[in-house]
């Protein structure tokens, strides 16, 4: 027993390992075995992907719980509280439960060094295993093959999308990145792919493992109709659900979640699916809020693929300004090139930490990319938010906040704290 509270533990974990990211399974698997090789639930769905992982997890959680199952999920990173990373039967894990899990892990690891993320995943597995769950939904943090989540064998794997991001760790082309994400596949167990043209590396790995492939647009789909969305998929029998409500999440991610759920196997009840998806949203993902008479959209788009999806869903008839900031290892030039045709001014904000950058550093990177796009730099995210709010109010604009999780979290905090809070959009 160390006597540390949760915040003290998190500070300790940030300093415990010499590297923020240290991909590999040897260390985390050794500690997992010392904990007794706990399995988080009877059935496990592991979700990887460049973008869309969080949306697939949110939809799975809602749909599975809506069918009366006991569900645990782990996601990363968090927006506001570490507890968001571990949700069991709809409730965030308590500080006390997380601290107790950390203490068990710390005792088991002995001289084995673990990263912050590896501690978090082992804590999630530990707490889920103690909760008698029917299904655990595990979101990969980075890649898949060497991610801590991959110590658990998935019954169903989901790869939501494959595109360029984290190139320093995963490779600089879709084939290399696809190979890393396909590391979550297991022999003879199904994989759901949430895009129409996956990399060959994913399909090759599935063939090597004789893992049945369910591909968006071929084996399952989401069709828009006047009476609502229509999901068509296949499991051990054809699945068709009509009249589904529109959600803030991308249809391909909703469809991937429904397809994965059906493969557990689970017989999807149309009424329960409708209720689960009705009003489903995920904080920081195309999240629309009202504040101070303005419409705000918050989105954690932090790579070109996500930026393109975001731009495609912006109201084309509205005027937009954007508060933007992301880490220095991101393709900021390409992201802003995609945003530029839709926004009339950028308000640049800093990002913290070793991978972060000041707004002035971001400005220097953008000067040659979008020289004619008006922009201003700010020392703090709150200052950028305030300036964007004032500009939008006087120019009849909407405000987009896009980029890193840290920026979107800061924006949500500022909106909540500043003059009267939020109205859901």
ZIGI-V325220 format. One record per residue. N is the residue number from 1. SS is DSSP state (a for helix, b for strand, c for the rest). PSI is psi in whole degrees, -180 to 180 (NA if undefined). OMEGA is omega in radians with two decimals (none if undefined). Layout:
N & SS & PSI & OMEGA
N & SS & PSI & OMEGA
This chain:
1 & c & 126 & -3.10
2 & c & -22 & -3.08
3 & c & 3 & 3.13
4 & c & 144 & 2.94
5 & c & -180 & -3.04
6 & a & -45 & -3.12
7 & a & -38 & 3.10
8 & a & -37 & 3.07
9 & a & -46 & -3.10
10 & a & -40 & 3.07
11 & a & -42 & 3.11
12 & a & -44 & -3.10
13 & a & -32 & 3.11
14 & a & -24 & -3.07
15 & a & -4 & -2.96
16 & a & -39 & -3.04
17 & c & 143 & -3.07
18 & c & -18 & -3.13
19 & c & 140 & 3.06
20 & c & -42 & 3.08
21 & c & 129 & -3.14
22 & c & 81 & -3.03
23 & c & 142 & -3.13
24 & c & 149 & -3.03
25 & c & -12 & -3.02
26 & a & -49 & -3.07
27 & a & -49 & -3.07
28 & a & -34 & 3.11
29 & a & -38 & 3.13
30 & a & -43 & 3.13
31 & a & -39 & 3.09
32 & a & -43 & 3.12
33 & a & -39 & 3.11
34 & a & -26 & 3.08
35 & c & -5 & -3.14
36 & c & 15 & -3.13
37 & c & 52 & -3.09
38 & c & 140 & 3.01
39 & c & 130 & -2.98
40 & c & -23 & -3.12
41 & c & 171 & 3.09
42 & c & -42 & 3.14
43 & b & 144 & -3.08
44 & b & 133 & 2.99
45 & b & 124 & 3.09
46 & b & 133 & -3.04
47 & b & 120 & 3.05
48 & b & 169 & 3.09
49 & c & 151 & 3.10
50 & c & -48 & 3.09
51 & c & 156 & 3.06
52 & c & -6 & -3.12
53 & a & -49 & -3.09
54 & a & -37 & 3.13
55 & a & -42 & 3.09
56 & a & -44 & 3.14
57 & a & -45 & -3.13
58 & a & -43 & 3.13
59 & a & -42 & 3.10
60 & a & -45 & 3.14
61 & a & -46 & -3.11
62 & a & -45 & -3.07
63 & a & -45 & -3.11
64 & a & -44 & 3.10
65 & a & -36 & 3.11
66 & a & -19 & 3.07
67 & c & 13 & 3.03
68 & c & 13 & -3.13
69 & c & 150 & 3.03
70 & c & 117 & -2.96
71 & b & 138 & 2.97
72 & b & 144 & 3.10
73 & b & 148 & 2.95
74 & b & 134 & -3.11
75 & c & 168 & 3.06
76 & c & 157 & -0.21
77 & c & 178 & 3.07
78 & c & 159 & 3.09
79 & c & -47 & -3.01
80 & c & -43 & -3.06
81 & c & 140 & 3.09
82 & a & -35 & -3.09
83 & a & -25 & 3.11
84 & a & -23 & -3.06
85 & a & -20 & -3.08
86 & b & 109 & -3.13
87 & b & 124 & -3.09
88 & b & 123 & -3.06
89 & c & 46 & 3.02
90 & c & -3 & -3.09
91 & b & 137 & 3.05
92 & b & 142 & 3.07
93 & c & 142 & -3.12
94 & c & 161 & 3.06
95 & a & -45 & -3.08
96 & a & -42 & 3.14
97 & a & -41 & 3.13
98 & a & -43 & 3.11
99 & a & -43 & 3.13
100 & a & -39 & 3.10
101 & a & -44 & 3.10
102 & a & -41 & -3.13
103 & a & -40 & 3.10
104 & a & -42 & 3.13
105 & a & -42 & -3.12
106 & a & -40 & 3.12
107 & a & -37 & -3.09
108 & a & -34 & -3.01
109 & a & -28 & -3.13
110 & c & -109 & -3.07
111 & c & 9 & -3.14
112 & c & 125 & 3.14
113 & c & 136 & 3.14
114 & c & 150 & 3.04
115 & c & 167 & 3.05
116 & a & -48 & -3.09
117 & a & -40 & -3.14
118 & a & -40 & 3.02
119 & a & -44 & -3.10
120 & a & -44 & -3.13
121 & a & -43 & 3.11
122 & a & -36 & 3.08
123 & a & -42 & 3.12
124 & a & -46 & 3.14
125 & a & -44 & -3.13
126 & a & -48 & -3.09
127 & a & -38 & 3.10
128 & a & -42 & -3.11
129 & a & -26 & -3.14
130 & c & -3 & -2.99
131 & c & 5 & 3.11
132 & c & 57 & -3.08
133 & c & 152 & 3.01
134 & c & -43 & -3.07
135 & b & 138 & 2.96
136 & b & 135 & 3.08
137 & b & 116 & -3.02
138 & b & 122 & 3.10
139 & b & 125 & 3.07
140 & c & 142 & 3.10
141 & c & -49 & -3.07
142 & c & 120 & 3.10
143 & c & -107 & -3.13
144 & c & -56 & -3.05
145 & c & -45 & -3.07
146 & c & 12 & -3.13
147 & c & 146 & -3.08
148 & a & -33 & 3.12
149 & a & -29 & -3.00
150 & a & 3 & 2.99
151 & a & -18 & -3.14
152 & c & 131 & 3.07
153 & c & 123 & -3.12
154 & c & 142 & 2.99
155 & c & -34 & 3.07
156 & b & 131 & 3.06
157 & b & 144 & 3.06
158 & b & 131 & 2.97
159 & b & 105 & -3.00
160 & c & -41 & -3.13
161 & c & 160 & 3.09
162 & c & 119 & 3.08
163 & c & -175 & -3.03
164 & c & 124 & 3.01
165 & c & 151 & -3.13
166 & c & 42 & -3.05
167 & a & -31 & -3.12
168 & a & -26 & -3.11
169 & a & -30 & -2.96
170 & a & -13 & -3.07
171 & c & 162 & -3.01
172 & c & 22 & 3.04
173 & c & 162 & -3.05
174 & a & -33 & -3.14
175 & a & -45 & 3.12
176 & a & -44 & -3.13
177 & a & -40 & 3.08
178 & a & -39 & 3.10
179 & a & -43 & 3.13
180 & a & -43 & -3.11
181 & a & -32 & 3.12
182 & a & -6 & 3.08
183 & a & -15 & 3.12
184 & a & -8 & -3.13
185 & c & 152 & 3.09
186 & c & 153 & -3.05
187 & c & 126 & 3.05
188 & c & 2 & -3.09
189 & c & 144 & -2.96
190 & c & 151 & 3.02
191 & b & 134 & 3.09
192 & b & 126 & -3.11
193 & b & 121 & -2.99
194 & c & 25 & 3.07
195 & c & 160 & -3.02
196 & c & -21 & -3.09
197 & c & 72 & -3.12
198 & c & 158 & 3.08
199 & c & 149 & 3.12
200 & a & -32 & -3.11
201 & a & -34 & 3.11
202 & a & -47 & -3.12
203 & a & -36 & 3.12
204 & a & -45 & 3.13
205 & a & -40 & 3.10
206 & a & -41 & 3.13
207 & a & -41 & 3.13
208 & a & -35 & -3.11
209 & a & -1 & -3.05
210 & c & 42 & 3.12
211 & c & 120 & 3.13
212 & c & 134 & -3.08
213 & b & 131 & 3.04
214 & b & 110 & -2.96
215 & b & 133 & 3.13
216 & b & 136 & -3.14
217 & c & -18 & 3.11
218 & c & -53 & -3.09
219 & c & -21 & 3.06
220 & b & 157 & -3.06
221 & b & 165 & 3.04
222 & b & 121 & -3.12
223 & b & 134 & 3.07
224 & c & 139 & 3.13
225 & c & 163 & -3.11
226 & c & -33 & -3.10
227 & c & 6 & -3.14
228 & c & -179 & -3.12
229 & b & 155 & 3.12
230 & b & 121 & 3.08
231 & b & 130 & 3.04
232 & b & 128 & 3.13
233 & b & -176 & 3.08
234 & b & 139 & 3.06
235 & c & -114 & 3.04
236 & c & -4 & 3.01
237 & c & 166 & 3.13
238 & b & 144 & 3.14
239 & b & 132 & 3.09
240 & b & 124 & 3.13
241 & b & 125 & -3.08
242 & b & 166 & 3.05
243 & b & 29 & -3.11
244 & b & 144 & -3.07
245 & c & 151 & 3.02
246 & c & 141 & 3.13
247 & c & 165 & 3.14
248 & c & -11 & -3.09
249 & c & 156 & -3.11
250 & c & 138 & -3.14
251 & a & -37 & -3.13
252 & a & -35 & 3.11
253 & a & -40 & 3.07
254 & a & -44 & -3.13
255 & a & -40 & 3.11
256 & a & -39 & 3.12
257 & a & -45 & -3.14
258 & a & -40 & 3.11
259 & a & -44 & 3.13
260 & a & -43 & 3.13
261 & a & -40 & -3.11
262 & a & -21 & -3.09
263 & c & 0 & -3.09
264 & c & -42 & 0.13
265 & c & 154 & 3.06
266 & c & 127 & 3.06
267 & c & 110 & -3.06
268 & c & 126 & 3.08
269 & c & 120 & -3.06
270 & a & -42 & -3.12
271 & a & -41 & 3.14
272 & a & -37 & 3.08
273 & a & -44 & 3.11
274 & a & -48 & -3.11
275 & a & -37 & -3.11
276 & a & -38 & -3.08
277 & a & -17 & -3.09
278 & c & 115 & 3.13
279 & c & 8 & -3.13
280 & c & 130 & 3.06
281 & c & 166 & -3.11
282 & c & 123 & -3.13
283 & c & 132 & 3.11
284 & c & 4 & 3.07
285 & c & 101 & -3.10
286 & c & 43 & -3.08
287 & b & 121 & -3.12
288 & b & 130 & -3.11
289 & b & 149 & 3.01
290 & b & 135 & -3.14
291 & b & 126 & 3.07
292 & c & 32 & -3.12
293 & c & 6 & -3.14
294 & b & 155 & 3.01
295 & b & 128 & 3.14
296 & b & 144 & 2.97
297 & b & 128 & 3.13
298 & b & 129 & -3.14
299 & b & 134 & -3.09
300 & c & 34 & 3.06
301 & c & 114 & -3.08
302 & c & 23 & 3.01
303 & c & 164 & -3.05
304 & a & -38 & 3.14
305 & a & -46 & 3.12
306 & a & -38 & 3.12
307 & a & -40 & 3.12
308 & a & -43 & 3.09
309 & a & -40 & -3.14
310 & a & -48 & -3.12
311 & a & -39 & -3.12
312 & a & -23 & -3.08
313 & a & 2 & 3.05
314 & c & 143 & 3.09
315 & c & 115 & -3.05
316 & c & -19 & -3.10
317 & c & -4 & -3.09
318 & c & 156 & 2.97
319 & c & 139 & -3.06
320 & b & 144 & 2.84
321 & b & 161 & -3.06
322 & b & 134 & 2.89
323 & b & 124 & -2.99
324 & b & 139 & 3.05
325 & b & 140 & 3.12
326 & c & 174 & -3.06
327 & c & 159 & -3.02
328 & c & -19 & -3.14
329 & c & 11 & 3.11
330 & c & 160 & 3.13
331 & c & 70 & -3.02
332 & a & -35 & 3.14
333 & a & -47 & -3.14
334 & a & -38 & 3.12
335 & a & -46 & -3.11
336 & a & -31 & 3.03
337 & a & -38 & 3.12
338 & a & -38 & -3.12
339 & a & -31 & -2.96
340 & a & -43 & -3.13
341 & c & -17 & -3.05
342 & c & -13 & -3.12
343 & b & 145 & -3.10
344 & b & -11 & 3.04
345 & b & 144 & 3.08
346 & b & 140 & 3.02
347 & b & 104 & -2.99
348 & b & 133 & -3.08
349 & c & 152 & 3.12
350 & c & 162 & 2.99
351 & b & 142 & -3.03
352 & c & 173 & 2.99
353 & c & 179 & -3.09
354 & c & -29 & 3.11
355 & c & -2 & -3.07
356 & c & 177 & 3.10
357 & b & 154 & 3.07
358 & c & 164 & 3.08
359 & a & -32 & 3.12
360 & a & -39 & 3.07
361 & a & -40 & 3.09
362 & a & -42 & 3.11
363 & a & -43 & -3.14
364 & a & -36 & 3.13
365 & a & -25 & -3.08
366 & a & -15 & -3.01
367 & c & -41 & -3.11
368 & c & -13 & -3.05
369 & c & -47 & -3.13
370 & c & 66 & -3.02
371 & c & -27 & -3.06
372 & c & -4 & -3.12
373 & c & 119 & 3.14
374 & c & 140 & -3.13
375 & b & 156 & 3.09
376 & b & 149 & -3.12
377 & b & 147 & -3.06
378 & c & 150 & -3.10
379 & c & -19 & -3.12
380 & c & 150 & -3.13
381 & a & -39 & 3.14
382 & a & -36 & 3.09
383 & a & -41 & 3.10
384 & a & -40 & 3.12
385 & a & -46 & -3.12
386 & a & -43 & -3.14
387 & a & -41 & 3.10
388 & a & -39 & 3.13
389 & a & -45 & -3.14
390 & a & -43 & 3.13
391 & a & -46 & -3.11
392 & a & -37 & -3.13
393 & a & -37 & -3.09
394 & a & -12 & -3.12
395 & a & 12 & 3.08
396 & c & 53 & -3.13
397 & c & 164 & 2.90
398 & b & 159 & -3.07
399 & b & 124 & 3.03
400 & b & 132 & 3.01
401 & b & 118 & -3.03
402 & b & 151 & 3.09
403 & b & -133 & -3.00
404 & c & 158 & 3.04
405 & a & -38 & -3.11
406 & a & -38 & 3.11
407 & a & -46 & -3.12
408 & a & -39 & 3.08
409 & a & -43 & 3.11
410 & a & -40 & 3.14
411 & a & -44 & 3.13
412 & a & -40 & 3.09
413 & a & -44 & 3.14
414 & a & -43 & -3.13
415 & a & -38 & 3.11
416 & a & -37 & -3.04
417 & a & -24 & -2.96
418 & c & 113 & 2.90
419 & c & 64 & 2.83
420 & c & 1 & 3.03
421 & c & -156 & -2.91
422 & c & 155 & 2.88
423 & b & 131 & -3.13
424 & b & 137 & 3.10
425 & c & NA & none
